[in-house]
C-alpha cells in the first residue's frame, strides 16, 4: 500500500503544519510506505490528489480539517482510490460520522486496520461555478455567513470560534426569501437557515441532522424560518444538542435532488469552505456511493 498524505499546514490556524514530523513517525512505526505532499494555497489539495491518483498511489490521505477533505474529494470522486483521513483541523465534523478518532494514533490505526466503505457525496451547481462536491454539508444562509465570519476570526479556533461567530450572527443576520423545490417538498418563505447535510454534524459540533448517515443515498435538508433575535437565542442551544426540530418554524426533509432560489445572493460554504462568490440559484443532489473511504 502506497499512501500519499496531503497535508494542509494552514489547517487549525496553522497548527496542522506542526504535526508533519509526528505523522511521518507514526507512518514509519506502522511500516506504511508513504509520501508527504504539502499544500501551498486554496485549491492545491485537489490538484495534488489528482497527481497522486495518476502516480498510482493506492490511498490518498487528507491531513487537515473538513475543508482539506473537501478539496481532496474533488480529485478523488470518480476514481477507485480511497480517501484516508488524519483529522487535524478546526471542526473535524465529518469524521464523527465515520468513527474515526480525532487523535493522531487512533486515526493512523484506522488507516492500517480500517475497512474501505463507500460513502455518498453531495454535488452543487451554482451561478456559473460549475459542479462542486461536498462530503459533509452545504450551507447558504446564516450558516454560510458563520463560516465566512470564522475565516476572519483570529483569536478563537475550533468549536469556540464557530460558537462566537454564531452568537454574532444571531444579532445581525437578516433573513432571506427562498424558494425550494424537491421530491416531496415545494416551499416558499423567509428563512434564516438552509443547510444540506450528508453527515450529522457541522460548524465544529452543531448537531444539525441527528441520525444523518453518509451512506443512505439521501441529503438531509433543514429549513429554519426566520425569527426575532429573542427567538433565535434558544435556537442556538437547540442546534448544539440536536433538539431544534421541537421548535415551531423548523422542518427537516430527506431529498435526492433539490432546486433552490434565493432572493438575494448569500455567502455559501461546502464543508466550511466558502464558495468564491455569493449564490442565488443552485441545484444540489446526492451521488450515492461516489467515494471510497477508509473508516
C-alpha positions in Angstrom: 0.0 0.0 0.0 1.5 3.3 -1.1 0.0 6.3 0.7 0.0 9.9 -0.4 -0.5 12.2 2.6 -1.8 15.6 1.5 -1.1 17.9 4.5 -2.6 21.3 4.8 -0.2 23.2 7.1 -2.7 26.1 7.3 -5.4 24.0 8.9 -6.4 24.7 12.5 -5.0 28.2 12.3 -1.6 26.9 11.2 -1.2 24.2 13.9 -1.6 21.3 11.4 1.8 22.0 9.9 3.5 21.3 13.2 2.2 17.7 13.1 4.2 16.8 10.0 7.0 15.0 11.9 4.5 13.2 14.1 2.7 12.0 11.0 5.9 10.8 9.5 7.0 9.0 12.7 3.5 7.4 13.0 3.6 6.1 9.4 7.1 4.7 9.8 6.3 3.0 13.1 3.5 1.2 11.3 5.7 0.3 8.3 3.5 2.3 5.9 5.0 3.3 2.6 4.1 7.0 2.2 5.0 10.4 0.8 4.0 13.7 2.2 2.6 16.4 -0.1 2.2 19.9 1.4 -0.4 22.3 0.1 0.6 25.8 -0.8 -2.8 27.5 -1.0 -6.5 27.2 -1.7 -7.4 24.5 -4.3 -3.9 23.0 -4.2 -5.1 19.9 -2.3 -7.4 19.0 -5.2 -4.6 19.2 -7.7 -2.3 17.2 -5.5 -5.0 14.5 -5.2 -5.3 14.2 -8.9 -1.5 13.9 -9.2 -1.4 11.2 -6.6 -4.0 9.2 -8.5 -2.0 9.5 -11.7 1.1 8.4 -9.9 -0.5 5.2 -8.8 -0.9 5.8 -5.0 -3.3 3.2 -3.5 -4.6 5.6 -0.8 -4.8 9.4 -0.7 -4.9 10.8 2.9 -6.3 14.2 3.7 -4.4 15.6 6.7 -6.3 18.8 7.8 -9.9 19.8 8.6 -13.2 19.3 6.7 -12.1 21.9 4.2 -9.0 19.9 3.3 -11.1 16.8 2.9 -13.4 18.7 0.7 -10.6 19.7 -1.6 -9.1 16.2 -1.7 -12.5 14.8 -2.5 -12.7 17.0 -5.7 -9.7 15.0 -7.0 -10.9 11.5 -5.9 -14.6 11.3 -7.0 -14.9 9.0 -9.9 -11.7 7.2 -9.2 -11.1 3.9 -7.5 -8.6 5.4 -5.0 -9.9 5.6 -1.4 -9.7 8.6 0.9 -7.9 8.2 4.2 -8.3 10.8 6.9 -6.0 12.3 9.6 -8.1 14.9 11.4 -6.1 18.0 12.3 -8.4 20.8 11.5 -10.7 23.2 13.4 -14.0 21.5 13.0 -13.4 17.8 12.1 -17.1 17.2 11.8 -17.2 14.5 9.1 -15.0 12.0 11.0 -17.8 11.8 13.6 -20.0 10.0 11.1 -17.2 7.5 10.2 -16.0 6.5 13.7 -12.5 7.9 13.0 -10.8 9.1 16.2 -9.5 12.7 16.3 -6.2 11.7 17.9 -3.3 11.0 15.5 -2.5 7.5 16.7 -6.1 6.5 16.5 -6.5 7.9 13.0 -3.3 6.1 11.8 -4.6 2.8 13.3 -7.7 3.2 11.2 -5.5 3.5 8.1 -3.9 0.2 9.0 -6.9 -1.8 10.3 -9.9 0.0 9.0 -12.2 -1.1 6.1 -12.9 0.6 2.8 -16.5 1.6 2.6 -18.4 3.6 0.0 -20.0 6.9 1.1 -22.2 9.4 -0.6 -21.1 12.7 -2.0 -23.1 15.8 -2.4 -22.9 17.8 -5.6 -23.8 21.5 -6.0 -24.1 23.6 -9.2 -24.5 27.3 -8.5 -24.4 30.5 -10.5 -21.8 29.6 -13.1 -19.4 28.0 -10.6 -19.6 24.6 -12.2 -20.1 21.3 -10.2 -18.5 21.1 -6.8 -18.7 18.3 -4.4 -19.1 18.2 -0.6 -18.6 15.4 1.9 -20.4 16.6 4.9 -22.5 19.7 4.4 -23.6 22.7 2.3 -25.0 25.9 3.7 -26.4 29.1 2.4 -27.9 31.4 5.0 -26.8 32.2 8.5 -24.5 29.1 8.4 -22.8 30.4 5.3 -22.2 33.7 7.0 -20.9 32.0 10.1 -18.4 30.1 8.0 -17.3 33.3 6.4 -17.0 35.0 9.9 -15.0 32.1 11.2 -12.4 32.6 8.5 -12.0 36.2 9.7 -11.7 35.5 13.4 -8.1 35.3 14.6 -8.4 35.0 18.4 -10.5 31.8 18.6 -10.4 28.4 16.9 -12.4 25.2 16.7 -15.8 25.0 18.4 -15.3 28.2 20.3 -14.6 30.1 17.1 -17.7 28.8 15.4 -19.8 29.4 18.5 -18.6 33.0 18.7 -19.4 33.6 15.0 -22.9 32.0 15.6 -23.6 34.4 18.5 -22.6 37.4 16.4 -24.9 36.4 13.6 -27.9 35.8 15.9 -27.9 39.6 16.4 -27.1 40.8 12.9 -28.1 38.3 10.2 -31.1 39.3 8.0 -33.5 36.5 6.9 -33.8 35.8 3.2 -36.7 34.9 0.9 -36.2 31.4 -0.6 -38.0 29.1 -3.0 -37.2 25.4 -2.5 -38.4 22.6 -4.7 -37.6 18.9 -4.5 -39.1 15.4 -4.1 -42.0 15.8 -1.7 -41.4 19.5 -1.0 -42.3 22.8 -2.5 -41.6 25.7 -0.2 -41.5 29.5 -0.3 -40.9 31.7 2.7 -38.4 33.7 4.7 -35.6 31.6 6.1 -32.6 32.1 8.4 -31.0 28.7 7.8 -30.9 26.3 4.9 -28.3 23.6 5.3 -28.0 20.3 3.4 -26.3 17.6 5.4 -24.6 14.4 4.4 -23.3 13.8 7.9 -25.0 14.7 11.3 -22.7 17.5 12.5 -21.5 20.8 11.1 -19.8 24.1 12.3 -17.5 22.4 14.8 -20.0 20.3 16.7 -23.5 21.6 15.9 -25.9 18.6 15.8 -27.7 19.8 12.6 -29.0 16.5 11.4 -29.3 13.8 14.1 -29.2 10.4 12.6 -28.0 11.5 9.1 -25.9 8.8 7.5 -23.3 9.4 4.8 -24.2 6.2 3.0 -28.0 6.2 2.9 -28.3 7.8 -0.6 -30.1 10.9 0.8 -29.4 14.5 1.8 -30.9 15.8 5.0 -32.3 19.3 4.2 -33.2 21.6 7.1 -35.4 24.7 6.7 -35.5 27.1 9.6 -37.8 30.1 9.2 -36.6 33.5 10.3 -37.5 34.7 13.7 -36.8 37.6 16.1 -33.5 37.9 17.9 -35.1 36.7 21.2 -36.4 33.6 19.5 -33.1 32.9 17.8 -31.2 32.6 21.1 -32.8 29.3 22.2 -32.4 28.0 18.7 -28.6 28.2 19.1 -28.6 25.8 22.1 -31.1 23.5 20.3 -28.8 23.2 17.3 -25.9 22.3 19.6 -27.8 19.3 21.1 -29.9 18.4 18.0 -33.3 19.1 19.6 -34.2 22.1 17.4 -37.0 20.3 15.5 -39.1 20.6 18.6 -39.4 24.3 17.9 -42.0 25.8 15.6 -40.9 27.0 12.1 -38.4 24.2 11.6 -38.6 21.4 9.0 -36.3 18.6 8.0 -36.7 16.5 4.9 -34.6 14.0 3.1 -34.1 14.6 -0.6 -32.1 13.2 -3.5 -32.2 16.4 -5.5 -33.3 19.9 -4.8 -33.6 23.3 -6.6 -33.1 26.5 -4.5 -33.7 30.1 -5.5 -32.7 32.9 -3.1 -34.0 36.5 -3.3 -30.5 37.8 -2.7 -27.1 36.3 -3.2 -25.7 34.9 0.0 -22.3 33.5 1.2 -22.3 29.8 0.9 -19.9 27.1 2.0 -19.1 23.5 1.2 -17.7 21.7 4.3 -16.8 25.0 5.8 -15.0 26.3 2.6 -16.5 29.5 1.3 -17.5 29.5 -2.4 -15.7 32.1 -4.5 -18.8 34.3 -4.7 -22.3 34.5 -3.1 -25.0 32.4 -4.7 -28.7 32.9 -5.5 -29.6 30.0 -7.7 -28.4 26.4 -7.2 -29.1 22.8 -7.7 -27.9 20.2 -5.2 -28.1 16.4 -5.4 -26.6 13.3 -3.7 -24.3 11.0 -5.6 -24.7 7.6 -3.8 -21.5 5.7 -3.1 -19.4 8.1 -5.1 -16.4 8.0 -2.9 -14.4 5.2 -1.2 -13.2 6.0 2.4 -11.1 4.1 4.9 -13.2 4.1 8.0 
